[in-house]
Amino acid sequence: MVYRDGLENRYGLTAIGGSNPSPSAKAGSWKDIVDWYVKMGIWAGVIGAAFVFLWRKGYLLRVSNYVIETREELKKCTWPSVDELKGSTVVVMITLALLGGFTVGVDFVVSYLIRLILG
């Protein structure tokens, strides 16, 4: 596709290479630059208002308490050693291979029987 400033691919690179500059770095008009800053100001205001709302309702404190309590509980857990983790990983891989082989085998047998019945 051809864009306003020339040919660009989907990664924002121009035909001659390099990255697409930010709106303030482009040689645009003052209106473009002011519009960009107004949009950023509006987004900053929306995010700030959401933060204040969550703060006043106590949701941020609840999230903070949840994280603290989760860390406390995770300290009580017993974690496997590296050798135990490797052993468990091997057991899971072998089990998945066996289950996959069983599924393929049953699928082959059932499809063969259906072909015999229908054909």
Backbone as CSV, one residue per row, in Angstrom:
resi,resn,N_x,N_y,N_z,CA_x,CA_y,CA_z,C_x,C_y,C_z
1,MET,0.834,-1.178,0.000,0.000,0.000,0.000,0.876,1.239,0.000
2,VAL,0.358,2.293,-0.545,1.067,3.558,-0.546,0.407,4.446,0.492
3,TYR,1.211,4.953,1.412,0.720,5.821,2.461,1.042,7.265,2.126
4,ARG,0.629,8.149,2.991,0.790,9.577,2.774,2.246,9.961,2.613
5,ASP,3.120,9.405,3.413,4.534,9.784,3.390,5.366,8.894,2.479
6,GLY,4.770,7.991,1.735,5.525,7.135,0.840,5.189,5.674,1.057
7,LEU,5.981,4.816,0.466,5.743,3.388,0.523,6.295,2.828,1.825
8,GLU,5.461,2.127,2.567,5.874,1.521,3.834,5.358,0.094,3.881
9,ASN,6.103,-0.739,4.581,5.616,-2.095,4.772,4.890,-2.189,6.106
10,ARG,4.466,-3.385,6.497,3.649,-3.514,7.697,4.423,-3.305,8.991
11,TYR,5.759,-3.245,8.935,6.544,-3.019,10.140,6.862,-1.545,10.337
12,GLY,6.349,-0.671,9.505,6.577,0.753,9.667,7.885,1.225,9.076
13,LEU,8.572,0.372,8.315,9.829,0.774,7.707,9.563,1.388,6.342
14,THR,10.286,2.447,6.026,10.100,3.078,4.726,10.842,2.282,3.671
15,ALA,10.618,2.618,2.399,11.231,1.888,1.303,12.747,2.025,1.315
16,ILE,13.275,3.110,1.868,14.724,3.299,1.904,15.324,2.774,3.201
17,GLY,14.506,2.252,4.075,14.986,1.683,5.331,14.835,2.657,6.478
18,GLY,15.096,2.176,7.673,14.966,3.017,8.851,13.573,2.903,9.440
19,SER,13.404,3.443,10.616,12.108,3.354,11.272,11.326,4.639,11.060
20,ASN,10.061,4.543,11.320,9.176,5.677,11.167,9.369,6.611,12.364
21,PRO,9.701,7.876,12.172,9.948,8.757,13.311,8.669,9.095,14.063
22,SER,8.818,9.532,15.305,7.671,9.921,16.101,7.057,11.189,15.527
23,PRO,5.805,11.465,15.882,5.147,12.645,15.315,5.892,13.950,15.583
24,SER,6.527,14.071,16.754,7.231,15.311,17.047,8.525,15.425,16.247
25,ALA,9.078,14.301,15.768,10.325,14.346,15.010,10.084,14.563,13.521
26,LYS,8.849,14.354,13.063,8.544,14.577,11.658,8.502,16.075,11.382
27,ALA,8.800,16.425,10.161,8.732,17.830,9.767,7.298,18.148,9.376
28,GLY,6.377,18.111,10.346,4.975,18.353,10.082,4.581,19.754,10.502
29,SER,3.341,20.042,10.333,2.858,21.367,10.708,2.639,21.422,12.216
30,TRP,2.471,22.636,12.723,2.227,22.811,14.149,0.917,22.166,14.549
31,LYS,-0.045,22.148,13.633,-1.338,21.542,13.942,-1.184,20.051,14.234
32,ASP,-0.365,19.364,13.442,-0.146,17.935,13.674,0.507,17.690,15.030
33,ILE,1.477,18.516,15.352,2.188,18.355,16.625,1.262,18.649,17.794
34,VAL,0.479,19.710,17.698,-0.451,20.059,18.775,-1.510,18.977,18.926
35,ASP,-2.037,18.469,17.798,-3.025,17.393,17.867,-2.466,16.171,18.581
36,TRP,-1.214,15.833,18.301,-0.596,14.669,18.942,-0.494,14.867,20.451
37,TYR,-0.054,16.072,20.871,0.068,16.345,22.306,-1.289,16.426,22.984
38,VAL,-2.299,16.914,22.292,-3.646,16.947,22.864,-4.151,15.525,23.088
39,LYS,-3.929,14.647,22.113,-4.342,13.246,22.271,-3.623,12.592,23.449
40,MET,-2.322,12.845,23.566,-1.569,12.277,24.688,-2.062,12.844,26.012
41,GLY,-2.407,14.117,26.036,-2.945,14.733,27.256,-4.276,14.137,27.659
42,ILE,-5.129,13.881,26.672,-6.432,13.275,26.970,-6.238,11.874,27.542
43,TRP,-5.355,11.083,26.920,-5.100,9.732,27.438,-4.496,9.776,28.839
44,ALA,-3.590,10.714,29.072,-3.005,10.841,30.416,-4.089,11.203,31.427
45,GLY,-5.025,12.075,31.045,-6.124,12.441,31.938,-7.037,11.264,32.233
46,VAL,-7.339,10.459,31.214,-8.210,9.290,31.408,-7.544,8.287,32.338
47,ILE,-6.260,8.028,32.100,-5.539,7.072,32.955,-5.432,7.603,34.380
48,GLY,-5.162,8.900,34.511,-5.087,9.508,35.842,-6.416,9.439,36.569
49,ALA,-7.527,9.722,35.859,-8.848,9.657,36.480,-9.167,8.233,36.925
50,ALA,-8.813,7.245,36.112,-9.044,5.849,36.495,-8.237,5.496,37.734
51,PHE,-6.991,5.970,37.789,-6.147,5.707,38.955,-6.751,6.319,40.215
52,VAL,-7.202,7.574,40.123,-7.806,8.240,41.288,-9.072,7.512,41.717
53,PHE,-9.901,7.104,40.758,-11.126,6.376,41.091,-10.801,5.080,41.827
54,LEU,-9.840,4.310,41.289,-9.470,3.040,41.928,-8.867,3.264,43.308
55,TRP,-8.114,4.339,43.464,-7.498,4.662,44.756,-8.578,4.986,45.790
56,ARG,-9.525,5.829,45.421,-10.572,6.252,46.357,-11.502,5.105,46.742
57,LYS,-11.772,4.203,45.829,-12.645,3.061,46.134,-11.924,1.976,46.921
58,GLY,-10.603,2.057,47.032,-9.852,1.087,47.807,-9.423,-0.147,47.026
59,TYR,-9.624,-0.133,45.707,-9.260,-1.300,44.903,-7.751,-1.496,44.840
60,LEU,-7.000,-0.403,44.802,-5.537,-0.536,44.746,-4.994,-1.139,46.037
61,LEU,-5.582,-0.780,47.176,-5.159,-1.360,48.450,-5.489,-2.849,48.493
62,ARG,-6.640,-3.229,47.951,-7.013,-4.644,47.918,-6.055,-5.440,47.048
63,VAL,-5.669,-4.875,45.900,-4.715,-5.568,45.034,-3.367,-5.693,45.735
64,SER,-2.951,-4.630,46.412,-1.685,-4.658,47.148,-1.714,-5.728,48.239
65,ASN,-2.807,-5.794,48.989,-2.932,-6.823,50.036,-2.937,-8.220,49.432
66,TYR,-3.584,-8.387,48.287,-3.617,-9.685,47.628,-2.212,-10.129,47.243
67,VAL,-1.418,-9.223,46.690,-0.049,-9.567,46.296,0.782,-9.930,47.521
68,ILE,0.648,-9.162,48.583,1.406,-9.442,49.811,1.027,-10.811,50.377
69,GLU,-0.274,-11.100,50.450,-0.723,-12.390,50.989,-0.299,-13.553,50.089
70,THR,-0.303,-13.334,48.783,0.134,-14.383,47.863,1.605,-14.696,48.067
71,ARG,2.430,-13.662,48.243,3.853,-13.889,48.513,4.057,-14.667,49.806
72,GLU,3.272,-14.333,50.826,3.373,-15.049,52.113,3.049,-16.530,51.925
73,GLU,1.999,-16.833,51.183,1.611,-18.227,50.967,2.642,-18.976,50.133
74,LEU,3.211,-18.301,49.129,4.208,-18.961,48.295,5.483,-19.276,49.070
75,LYS,5.773,-18.508,50.116,6.947,-18.809,50.950,6.744,-20.102,51.740
76,LYS,5.486,-20.471,51.987,5.188,-21.681,52.736,5.253,-22.939,51.873
77,CYS,5.248,-22.759,50.547,5.249,-23.902,49.639,6.613,-24.568,49.604
78,THR,6.601,-25.861,49.323,7.861,-26.563,49.102,8.031,-26.707,47.599
79,TRP,9.174,-26.297,47.106,9.438,-26.300,45.680,10.339,-27.475,45.346
80,PRO,10.148,-28.113,44.185,10.981,-29.266,43.826,12.418,-28.846,43.524
81,SER,13.328,-29.788,43.762,14.717,-29.532,43.395,14.853,-29.669,41.878
82,VAL,16.027,-29.328,41.379,16.258,-29.400,39.933,16.132,-30.847,39.447
83,ASP,16.675,-31.795,40.216,16.601,-33.202,39.822,15.155,-33.713,39.822
84,GLU,14.386,-33.328,40.847,12.976,-33.724,40.882,12.214,-33.122,39.707
85,LEU,12.515,-31.889,39.367,11.843,-31.230,38.254,12.178,-31.904,36.931
86,LYS,13.451,-32.272,36.744,13.839,-32.975,35.517,13.132,-34.324,35.418
87,GLY,13.088,-35.054,36.531,12.413,-36.353,36.544,10.936,-36.226,36.228
88,SER,10.274,-35.248,36.813,8.852,-35.039,36.558,8.611,-34.650,35.102
89,THR,9.511,-33.840,34.540,9.370,-33.434,33.148,9.484,-34.635,32.223
90,VAL,10.422,-35.537,32.513,10.582,-36.743,31.691,9.341,-37.618,31.793
91,VAL,8.791,-37.778,32.995,7.585,-38.586,33.180,6.419,-37.994,32.380
92,VAL,6.270,-36.672,32.414,5.179,-36.025,31.672,5.371,-36.214,30.176
93,MET,6.593,-36.069,29.685,6.837,-36.231,28.247,6.557,-37.661,27.785
94,ILE,6.982,-38.630,28.568,6.728,-40.027,28.219,5.233,-40.315,28.236
95,THR,4.538,-39.810,29.248,3.091,-40.010,29.342,2.378,-39.391,28.145
96,LEU,2.781,-38.185,27.754,2.167,-37.539,26.595,2.439,-38.306,25.313
97,ALA,3.634,-38.840,25.170,3.954,-39.629,23.980,3.097,-40.891,23.924
98,LEU,2.957,-41.581,25.062,2.125,-42.780,25.109,0.661,-42.461,24.822
99,LEU,0.157,-41.388,25.416,-1.229,-40.993,25.185,-1.450,-40.602,23.723
100,GLY,-0.495,-39.880,23.144,-0.598,-39.519,21.727,-0.574,-40.739,20.837
101,GLY,0.312,-41.687,21.129,0.373,-42.926,20.354,-0.913,-43.728,20.468
102,PHE,-1.463,-43.801,21.668,-2.728,-44.510,21.871,-3.848,-43.853,21.067
103,THR,-3.913,-42.518,21.103,-4.952,-41.792,20.367,-4.823,-42.017,18.868
104,VAL,-3.606,-41.964,18.347,-3.391,-42.206,16.917,-3.775,-43.649,16.566
105,GLY,-3.402,-44.588,17.412,-3.728,-45.993,17.153,-5.231,-46.243,17.137
106,VAL,-5.933,-45.721,18.126,-7.386,-45.899,18.179,-8.038,-45.213,16.981
107,ASP,-7.571,-44.043,16.613,-8.116,-43.333,15.454,-7.903,-44.143,14.179
108,PHE,-6.712,-44.724,14.035,-6.424,-45.543,12.848,-7.345,-46.758,12.784
109,VAL,-7.511,-47.463,13.910,-8.348,-48.666,13.937,-9.803,-48.307,13.649
110,VAL,-10.319,-47.253,14.280,-11.718,-46.875,14.087,-11.951,-46.428,12.649
111,SER,-11.040,-45.631,12.090,-11.220,-45.183,10.703,-11.130,-46.367,9.739
112,TYR,-10.270,-47.338,10.032,-10.176,-48.539,9.188,-11.470,-49.341,9.238
113,LEU,-12.040,-49.501,10.447,-13.305,-50.234,10.584,-14.442,-49.514,9.875
114,ILE,-14.476,-48.204,9.967,-15.523,-47.442,9.280,-15.384,-47.572,7.769
115,ARG,-14.138,-47.556,7.259,-13.924,-47.743,5.827,-14.394,-49.136,5.371
116,LEU,-14.153,-50.161,6.230,-14.624,-51.506,5.898,-16.150,-51.574,5.863
117,ILE,-16.794,-50.921,6.818,-18.250,-50.964,6.894,-18.879,-50.223,5.728
118,LEU,-18.340,-49.020,5.432,-18.944,-48.184,4.374,-18.498,-48.571,2.979
119,GLY,-17.362,-49.189,2.834,-16.835,-49.416,1.501,-16.918,-50.788,1.042
